[in-house]
């Protein structure tokens, strides 16, 4: 751990004090995190924060949270999908990061509370995510947004969902996505990359926990080879939105994030990549521990999106 950022080292030591999550039931893990005392932190100022229920599928609704920055608008739009292995996580776990993302980038951020596995296995979380994307695109004007500057993004499982909704939108003639921002995305369920071997235990997100997440998300072992589960195995990655792929140096998911970026590049997609040195999985949504690192990452995202905006006509 000599090269670990001191803050990351402290964070990992705290995680080590938790029970082995992969040996627990999903609801017990959710309850464990819900019982943790809230930590006071400085939150980025915004004009408004609003929650809505939107329709998904047949007779179902999910919650979204809309973060609107100060200013006149209409604002570019950023649809954000939280991480948590498709099993845990919610609007609260990414609240502080979404606030900062809206504040620093000057975009309306719409955080999506898709339904979770194993109660709602694949493809329900994906279908919810795509439905939310379509809702934001169709209702952009009503929320003071600009549908021609629509970005998707998320962390971990949310990065996976962002990559796959980008593929779905291309294949189904769905909303025009200007860019995708993938923060340490899960793109492959083989669990055998070099980073999986190097960091399989002791760096926060363990290999066993990723296997636990995937087993709760998918219905059958063969789903691991489905490109809507593992976007890295998709046959055709051409004509996808420009992508920013951010990885963490000491993360089991590092190599598959890099591999996905390389496949996008080879398919002719404009890609920017950045590996956050010394950091571990989960840093991007832990504002109480990593505020400066998150601010730096969002600054990189903002610079990338400014380039994208210059190429998109209003």
Phi, psi and omega per residue, in radians:
X1 nan 0.263 -3.055
X2 -1.045 -0.575 -3.071
X3 -1.616 -0.035 3.113
X4 -1.133 2.398 2.990
X5 -1.004 2.429 -3.104
X6 -0.956 -0.660 3.115
X7 -1.158 -0.701 3.114
X8 -1.144 -0.664 3.122
X9 -1.089 -0.750 3.103
X10 -1.110 -0.726 3.139
X11 -1.081 -0.798 -3.141
X12 -1.117 -0.678 3.121
X13 -1.095 -0.616 3.086
X14 -1.183 -0.721 3.140
X15 -1.093 -0.617 3.141
X16 -1.071 -0.367 -3.125
X17 -1.407 -0.204 3.114
X18 -1.392 2.723 3.037
X19 -1.148 2.907 3.122
X20 -1.216 1.832 -3.020
X21 -1.111 -0.577 -3.078
X22 -1.252 -0.096 3.071
X23 -1.776 0.087 -3.099
X24 -1.883 2.860 3.029
X25 -1.387 2.613 -3.088
X26 -0.913 -0.811 -3.098
X27 -1.141 -0.572 3.099
X28 -1.140 -0.651 3.092
X29 -1.164 -0.770 3.104
X30 -1.047 -0.760 -3.132
X31 -1.112 -0.673 3.129
X32 -1.039 -0.821 -3.141
X33 -1.206 -0.624 -3.132
X34 -1.161 -0.479 -3.107
X35 -1.433 -0.185 -3.141
X36 -1.197 2.343 -3.092
X37 -1.119 2.471 3.121
X38 -1.153 2.598 -3.129
X39 -1.927 2.249 3.121
X40 -1.246 2.366 3.133
X41 -2.667 2.761 3.106
X42 -1.372 2.254 -3.113
X43 -1.880 2.466 -3.111
X44 -1.138 2.398 3.133
X45 -1.289 2.488 3.119
X46 -2.430 2.905 3.090
X47 -1.273 -0.907 -3.124
X48 -2.568 2.702 2.967
X49 -2.305 2.166 -3.035
X50 -2.336 2.486 3.054
X51 -1.941 2.499 3.087
X52 -2.427 2.732 2.970
X53 -1.798 2.267 -3.123
X54 -2.141 2.634 -3.110
X55 -1.336 2.444 3.025
X56 -2.445 2.407 3.100
X57 1.045 -2.636 -3.126
X58 -1.723 2.042 3.043
X59 1.041 0.545 3.092
X60 -2.240 2.631 3.085
X61 -2.393 2.606 3.061
X62 -2.226 2.832 -3.118
X63 -1.631 2.496 2.949
X64 -2.203 2.695 3.070
X65 -2.149 2.181 -3.024
X66 -1.862 2.060 -3.139
X67 -1.822 1.999 -3.103
X68 -1.915 2.153 3.140
X69 -1.282 2.941 3.083
X70 -1.245 2.561 -3.120
X71 2.317 -3.064 -3.033
X72 -1.590 -0.692 -3.058
X73 1.353 -3.113 0.020
X74 -1.169 2.563 -3.023
X75 -1.774 2.614 2.927
X76 -1.027 2.744 -3.028
X77 -2.028 2.476 3.118
X78 -2.321 1.897 3.093
X79 -1.544 2.104 -3.018
X80 -1.985 2.308 3.101
X81 -1.973 2.155 -3.093
X82 -1.286 2.792 3.060
X83 -1.564 -2.999 -3.117
X84 2.171 0.362 3.055
X85 1.135 0.421 -3.099
X86 1.140 0.062 -3.022
X87 -2.039 -0.671 3.140
X88 -2.178 3.124 -3.125
X89 1.630 2.697 -3.139
X90 -2.863 -2.931 -3.124
X91 -1.086 -0.575 -3.086
X92 -1.225 -0.633 -3.054
X93 -1.171 -0.373 -3.141
X94 -1.997 0.163 -3.025
X95 -1.018 -0.907 -3.066
X96 -1.112 -0.684 3.135
X97 -1.202 -0.675 3.110
X98 -1.153 -0.662 3.067
X99 -1.036 -0.839 -3.133
X100 -1.152 -0.658 3.124
X101 -1.069 -0.774 3.120
X102 -1.163 -0.756 -3.106
X103 -1.121 -0.825 -3.038
X104 -1.365 -0.539 -3.085
X105 -1.690 -0.185 -3.109
X106 1.159 0.549 -3.141
X107 -2.044 2.627 2.934
X108 -1.297 2.149 3.090
X109 -1.800 2.193 3.094
X110 -1.936 1.887 -3.126
X111 -1.570 2.314 -2.959
X112 -1.899 2.160 3.130
X113 -1.692 1.164 -3.135
X114 -1.106 2.701 -3.128
X115 -1.218 2.585 -2.983
X116 -1.822 2.648 2.972
X117 -1.436 2.791 0.038
X118 -1.477 -0.068 3.093
X119 -1.088 -0.580 3.137
X120 -2.298 1.549 -3.078
X121 -1.319 3.010 3.029
X122 -0.891 2.327 0.216
X123 -1.774 0.328 -3.023
X124 -1.063 -0.874 3.121
X125 -1.007 -0.653 3.097
X126 -1.176 -0.781 3.141
X127 -1.085 -0.717 3.079
X128 -1.067 -0.740 -3.110
X129 -1.114 -0.728 -3.137
X130 -1.229 -0.675 3.084
X131 -1.076 -0.699 3.116
X132 -1.138 -0.687 3.086
X133 -1.041 -0.801 -3.140
X134 -1.142 -0.676 3.131
X135 -1.083 -0.794 -3.136
X136 -1.092 -0.751 3.139
X137 -1.093 -0.762 -3.086
X138 -1.299 -0.419 -3.083
X139 -1.969 0.353 -3.081
X140 -0.964 -0.847 -3.095
X141 -1.062 -0.683 -3.098
X142 -1.142 -0.435 3.123
X143 -1.872 0.314 3.085
X144 1.155 0.615 3.133
X145 -1.931 2.893 3.122
X146 -1.937 1.867 -3.049
X147 -1.191 -0.299 3.137
X148 -1.382 -0.154 3.118
X149 -2.168 1.120 -3.046
X150 -1.823 2.134 -3.112
X151 -2.051 2.519 2.988
X152 -2.008 2.630 3.120
X153 -2.970 2.909 3.122
X154 3.080 3.042 -3.106
X155 -2.000 2.413 3.038
X156 1.052 -2.012 3.068
X157 -1.057 -0.557 3.072
X158 -1.189 -0.541 3.022
X159 -1.184 -0.664 3.041
X160 -1.041 -0.847 -3.129
X161 -1.114 -0.640 3.110
X162 -1.108 -0.764 3.127
X163 -1.116 -0.717 -3.066
X164 -1.315 -0.674 3.095
X165 -1.139 -0.497 3.051
X166 -1.137 -0.717 3.080
X167 -1.153 -0.742 -3.135
X168 -1.098 -0.753 -3.118
X169 -1.086 -0.650 3.096
X170 -1.175 -0.804 -3.041
X171 -1.256 -0.582 -3.037
X172 -1.793 0.135 -3.106
X173 1.095 0.658 -3.095
X174 -1.433 -2.795 -3.108
X175 -0.964 2.499 3.077
X176 -1.317 2.056 -3.121
X177 -1.762 2.170 -3.095
X178 -1.361 -0.524 -3.116
X179 -2.896 2.775 3.050
X180 -2.195 2.347 -3.125
X181 -2.050 1.922 -3.019
X182 -1.946 1.929 -3.126
X183 -1.736 2.054 -2.991
X184 0.511 1.132 -3.062
X185 -1.307 2.579 2.922
X186 -1.471 2.064 -3.110
X187 -2.141 -0.087 -3.003
X188 -2.657 2.339 -3.104
X189 -1.874 0.507 3.071
X190 -1.533 -0.347 3.052
X191 1.004 0.551 -3.037
X192 -2.234 0.260 3.131
X193 -1.243 2.924 3.119
X194 -1.054 -0.685 -3.138
X195 -1.190 -0.519 3.037
X196 -1.126 -0.661 3.131
X197 -1.269 -0.705 -3.071
X198 -1.251 -0.618 -2.993
X199 -2.128 0.462 -3.023
X200 -1.144 -0.307 3.129
X201 -2.635 2.415 3.024
X202 1.696 0.116 -3.118
X203 -2.190 0.406 3.062
X204 1.776 -1.250 3.090
X205 -1.622 1.848 -3.095
X206 -1.518 2.734 3.101
X207 -1.026 -0.745 3.137
X208 -1.053 -0.639 -3.140
X209 -1.224 -0.648 3.090
X210 -1.127 -0.682 3.089
X211 -1.124 -0.699 3.096
X212 -1.059 -0.823 3.100
X213 -0.997 -0.868 -3.049
X214 -1.135 -0.682 3.140
X215 -1.112 -0.551 3.094
X216 -1.374 -0.486 -3.073
X217 -1.390 -0.800 -3.028
X218 -1.589 2.822 -3.126
X219 -1.609 -0.603 -3.072
X220 -2.466 2.741 3.139
X221 -1.020 -0.601 -3.104
X222 -1.198 -0.256 3.078
X223 -1.098 -0.388 -3.138
X224 -1.059 -0.454 3.132
X225 -1.618 0.094 3.113
X226 -1.407 2.184 -3.118
X227 -1.091 -0.313 3.069
X228 -1.429 -0.129 3.001
X229 -1.834 -0.805 -3.140
X230 -2.059 1.488 -3.038
X231 -1.053 -0.334 3.120
X232 -1.099 -0.457 -3.071
X233 -1.593 0.056 3.131
X234 -1.045 2.471 -3.121
X235 -1.203 -0.676 -3.017
X236 -2.253 1.975 3.120
X237 -1.910 0.266 3.135
X238 -1.324 2.798 3.066
X239 1.034 0.506 3.034
X240 -1.639 2.838 -3.122
X241 -1.110 2.657 3.001
X242 -0.895 2.540 -3.015
X243 -2.266 2.505 2.879
X244 -1.986 2.151 -3.121
X245 -2.026 2.052 -3.114
X246 -1.954 2.247 3.105
X247 -2.125 2.893 3.059
X248 -1.957 2.420 -3.007
X249 -1.027 -0.756 -3.058
X250 -1.839 1.124 -3.033
X251 -2.425 2.331 3.111
X252 -1.024 -0.497 -3.095
X253 -1.504 0.002 -3.055
X254 -0.976 -0.912 -2.987
X255 -1.212 -0.600 3.135
X256 -1.289 -0.476 3.013
X257 -1.159 -0.785 3.104
X258 -1.121 -0.716 -3.138
X259 -1.105 -0.684 3.120
X260 -1.145 -0.730 3.095
X261 -1.046 -0.724 -3.134
X262 -1.156 -0.688 3.100
X263 -1.143 -0.668 3.075
X264 -1.077 -0.780 3.130
X265 -1.040 -0.792 -3.124
X266 -1.131 -0.432 3.114
X267 -1.493 0.024 3.100
X268 1.600 0.183 3.131
X269 -1.491 2.412 3.068
X270 -1.265 2.171 -3.043
X271 -2.355 2.413 2.916
X272 -2.057 2.397 3.133
X273 -2.191 2.639 3.054
X274 -2.665 2.268 3.065
X275 -1.827 2.049 -3.131
X276 -1.309 1.897 -3.036
X277 -1.200 2.401 3.057
X278 1.397 -0.051 -3.044
X279 -1.792 2.903 -3.072
X280 -2.134 2.940 3.099
X281 -1.021 2.445 3.066
X282 1.691 -0.148 -3.050
X283 -1.094 -0.602 -2.939
X284 -1.145 -0.393 -3.111
X285 -1.983 0.296 3.101
X286 -1.985 1.331 -3.051
X287 -1.118 -0.551 -3.124
X288 -1.155 -0.455 -3.080
X289 -1.808 -0.685 -2.981
X290 -2.100 0.759 -3.041
X291 -1.040 -0.733 -3.098
X292 -1.262 -0.659 3.103
X293 -1.137 -0.714 3.116
X294 -1.122 -0.742 3.129
X295 -1.044 -0.723 3.129
X296 -1.150 -0.746 3.128
X297 -1.104 -0.767 -3.139
X298 -1.154 -0.571 3.055
X299 -1.092 -0.716 3.084
X300 -1.117 -0.739 3.120
X301 -1.085 -0.756 3.140
X302 -1.066 -0.729 3.112
X303 -1.116 -0.709 3.100
X304 -1.099 -0.783 -3.091
X305 -1.219 -0.511 3.064
X306 -1.099 -0.677 3.077
X307 -1.124 -0.704 3.133
X308 -1.119 -0.775 -3.121
X309 -1.029 -0.577 -3.118
X310 -1.197 -0.352 -3.120
X311 -1.722 -0.096 -3.085
X312 -1.853 2.188 3.091
X313 -1.385 2.514 -3.106
X314 -1.291 nan nan
